[in-house]
Amino acid sequence: MIQVAVVLISSKIQSGQKPDENRKPLERILTNHQLTLLSYDVVADDRQAISHQLDTICGTTAPHIILTLGGTGVRPADWAPEATRDVIEKEIPGIGEAMRAESLKKVRTAMLSRGTAGIKGTTLIVNLPGSVNGVQENLNIILPLLEHMVEKMGSMATS
């Protein structure tokens, strides 16, 4: 079974100023696709905090996949792609390109998303947007390929 860790990037949610509307819908999606949620962490909109959290998760629980939620746009506080690049060993730009291309069919602002994906060790890290709809729509794009990606990275053999 594929193991997933989630890192939600939001200073407002971390500080309790705003509720987390993503967790329950995301848990449903993961359960429906027989994916195991190992952890769900919330970090501030800070490049170093995000990088540190990604690095820590890869070094401790080493899930097959880490999904980041939020921080992919053009706001000054959006650092998810840069923080991901700080941690990964190999970038997979096609994942971000595919999510943008498909999302653009529904909403023009999808071209502002800077999300990417990459590999650290045997963990795939994927940046998703922060909106509930954006998370669901982008997950639908990559879910059919997750098992294949995890197998190719070799992490299924170690679990």
Protein Blocks (a to p, Z undefined) as FASTA:
>chain_A
ZZdddddddfklmnopaccfklmmmmmmmmmnopacfbdcdddddfklmmmmmmmmmmmn
opabdcdeejilmbfklcklmmmmmmmmbdcfklmmmmmmmmmmmomklmmpccdcddeh
jaccddddfbfklmmmmmmmmmmmmmmmmmmnopmmmZZ
